[in-house]
Amino acid sequence: FLEELNIEKFCIVGHSFGGKVATLLNPKYLILLSSAGILQPKPFKIRFKIKLFKLLKPFLRMEKIKQLFISDDVKEMKQNMYETFKNVVDEDFSEIFQQCTSKSLVFGGENDTAVIPNSNKRIGELLNCSVNILKGNHYFFLDKSNKLIIVSEIETFLKENR
């Protein structure tokens, strides 16, 4: 699409899974907001829940019982979408980040449990760019004071990298 429009220099901002998609486009400028792509060991509580679910799966025909074991962001998904979601979440993008030639800037939330701060820091290392960890969770950029910081950082970044 971008080639068809003859657009060569562009900036893309991607959040979570959108960060993975944005990175694949290898834009001139890449801004990542809590981008997915760095695999982290699952906490004990989650690993236990997965093992318990697998153990009880033959007995969990009732949809209401299944709902107790799956996260809120997938409760309304159909099974085929859920399988796709699991594949996407479990895909390691380390090599793709490392090969990306975009001038990049990374942001993350200090209380984000979906993309923990260490993942954002690792992405920054792989992209060889600065990382800004701000107050908040996975949606830290919705906070008004964070928006001001993010916009200011992006403006400075774009001016310095023309």
C-alpha positions as CSV (number, residue, x, y, z in Angstrom):
1,F,0.0,0.0,0.0
2,L,2.8,2.4,1.0
3,E,4.8,1.5,-2.1
4,E,1.7,1.9,-4.3
5,L,1.3,5.5,-2.9
6,N,5.0,6.0,-3.4
7,I,5.5,6.9,0.2
8,E,9.1,6.3,1.3
9,K,9.6,8.3,4.4
10,F,7.0,7.7,7.1
11,C,6.6,7.4,10.8
12,I,4.5,4.6,12.4
13,V,3.3,4.4,16.0
14,G,2.4,1.0,17.2
15,H,0.9,-0.3,20.5
16,S,1.2,-3.8,21.7
17,F,0.6,-6.2,18.8
18,G,0.5,-3.1,16.5
19,G,4.1,-2.5,17.5
20,K,5.0,-5.9,15.9
21,V,3.1,-5.0,12.7
22,A,4.8,-1.5,12.6
23,T,8.2,-3.0,13.0
24,L,7.6,-5.4,10.1
25,L,6.9,-2.4,7.9
26,N,10.5,-1.1,8.7
27,P,9.5,2.6,8.4
28,K,12.0,5.4,8.5
29,Y,10.7,6.3,12.0
30,L,9.3,3.8,14.4
31,I,7.6,4.7,17.7
32,L,6.6,1.7,19.9
33,L,4.2,1.9,22.8
34,S,4.5,-1.2,25.0
35,S,5.2,-3.3,21.9
36,A,4.7,-7.0,22.1
37,G,7.5,-9.3,20.9
38,I,9.8,-10.1,23.7
39,L,8.9,-13.4,25.4
40,Q,9.1,-13.4,29.2
41,P,8.6,-16.3,31.5
42,K,5.0,-16.6,32.7
43,P,4.5,-16.0,36.4
44,F,3.9,-19.1,38.6
45,K,0.2,-18.2,39.0
46,I,-0.3,-18.2,35.2
47,R,1.7,-21.4,34.7
48,F,-0.3,-23.1,37.4
49,K,-3.6,-21.9,35.9
50,I,-2.6,-23.3,32.5
51,K,-1.6,-26.7,33.9
52,L,-4.8,-26.9,36.0
53,F,-6.9,-26.0,32.9
54,K,-5.2,-28.7,30.8
55,L,-5.7,-31.2,33.5
56,L,-9.4,-30.4,33.9
57,K,-10.1,-29.7,30.2
58,P,-11.9,-33.0,29.5
59,F,-14.3,-32.1,32.3
60,L,-14.8,-28.4,31.4
61,R,-17.6,-28.7,28.8
62,M,-19.5,-26.0,30.5
63,E,-18.7,-22.6,29.1
64,K,-19.1,-20.8,32.4
65,I,-16.4,-22.9,34.0
66,K,-14.0,-22.3,31.0
67,Q,-14.5,-18.6,31.6
68,L,-12.8,-18.8,35.0
69,F,-9.5,-19.9,33.3
70,I,-9.2,-17.5,30.4
71,S,-8.1,-13.9,30.5
72,D,-10.6,-11.0,30.1
73,D,-9.2,-9.9,26.7
74,V,-10.1,-13.3,25.1
75,K,-13.3,-14.2,26.8
76,E,-15.5,-13.2,23.8
77,M,-13.2,-14.8,21.1
78,K,-14.2,-17.7,19.0
79,Q,-11.9,-20.7,19.3
80,N,-10.1,-20.1,16.0
81,M,-9.4,-16.5,16.9
82,Y,-8.2,-17.6,20.3
83,E,-5.7,-20.0,18.7
84,T,-4.4,-17.3,16.4
85,F,-4.1,-14.9,19.4
86,K,-2.0,-17.5,21.3
87,N,0.3,-18.0,18.4
88,V,0.8,-14.2,18.0
89,V,1.4,-13.7,21.7
90,D,4.0,-16.5,21.8
91,E,5.9,-15.2,18.8
92,D,9.4,-14.0,19.6
93,F,10.3,-10.8,17.7
94,S,13.9,-10.4,19.0
95,E,15.6,-11.1,15.7
96,I,13.1,-8.9,13.8
97,F,13.7,-6.0,16.2
98,Q,17.5,-6.5,15.9
99,Q,17.3,-6.4,12.0
100,C,15.0,-3.4,11.9
101,T,16.8,-0.3,10.4
102,S,14.2,2.3,11.5
103,K,15.2,5.2,13.7
104,S,13.2,4.2,16.8
105,L,11.8,5.4,20.1
106,V,10.3,3.1,22.7
107,F,7.8,3.9,25.5
108,G,6.4,1.6,28.2
109,G,4.3,1.7,31.4
110,E,6.0,1.0,34.7
111,N,3.1,-1.0,35.9
112,D,2.3,-2.8,32.7
113,T,1.8,-6.5,33.2
114,A,1.1,-7.4,29.5
115,V,4.5,-5.9,28.3
116,I,6.7,-5.5,31.4
117,P,9.3,-2.7,31.5
118,N,12.2,-5.2,31.0
119,S,10.6,-6.1,27.6
120,N,10.6,-2.5,26.5
121,K,14.2,-2.1,27.7
122,R,15.2,-5.2,25.7
123,I,13.4,-3.9,22.6
124,G,15.3,-0.6,23.0
125,E,18.6,-2.5,23.2
126,L,17.8,-4.5,20.1
127,L,16.7,-1.3,18.2
128,N,19.6,0.6,19.6
129,C,17.3,3.5,20.8
130,S,16.2,5.3,23.9
131,V,13.4,3.9,26.1
132,N,11.0,5.9,28.2
133,I,9.2,4.1,31.0
134,L,6.3,6.2,32.2
135,K,3.8,5.9,35.1
136,G,0.9,3.6,34.3
137,N,-0.2,0.3,32.9
138,H,-0.4,-1.1,29.3
139,Y,-2.5,1.9,28.3
140,F,-0.1,4.5,30.0
141,F,-0.4,6.7,26.9
142,L,-4.1,7.5,27.7
143,D,-3.0,9.5,30.8
144,K,-3.1,13.2,30.0
145,S,0.3,14.0,31.6
146,N,1.9,11.0,29.8
147,K,0.4,12.2,26.5
148,L,2.2,15.5,26.9
149,I,5.5,13.8,27.6
150,I,5.1,11.4,24.7
151,V,4.2,14.1,22.2
152,S,7.2,16.2,23.3
153,E,9.6,13.3,23.1
154,I,8.3,12.4,19.6
155,E,8.6,16.0,18.4
156,T,12.2,16.2,19.7
157,F,13.0,12.7,18.2
158,L,11.7,13.6,14.8
159,K,13.5,17.0,14.7
160,E,16.8,15.4,15.7
161,N,16.5,12.6,13.1
162,R,15.5,14.5,10.0
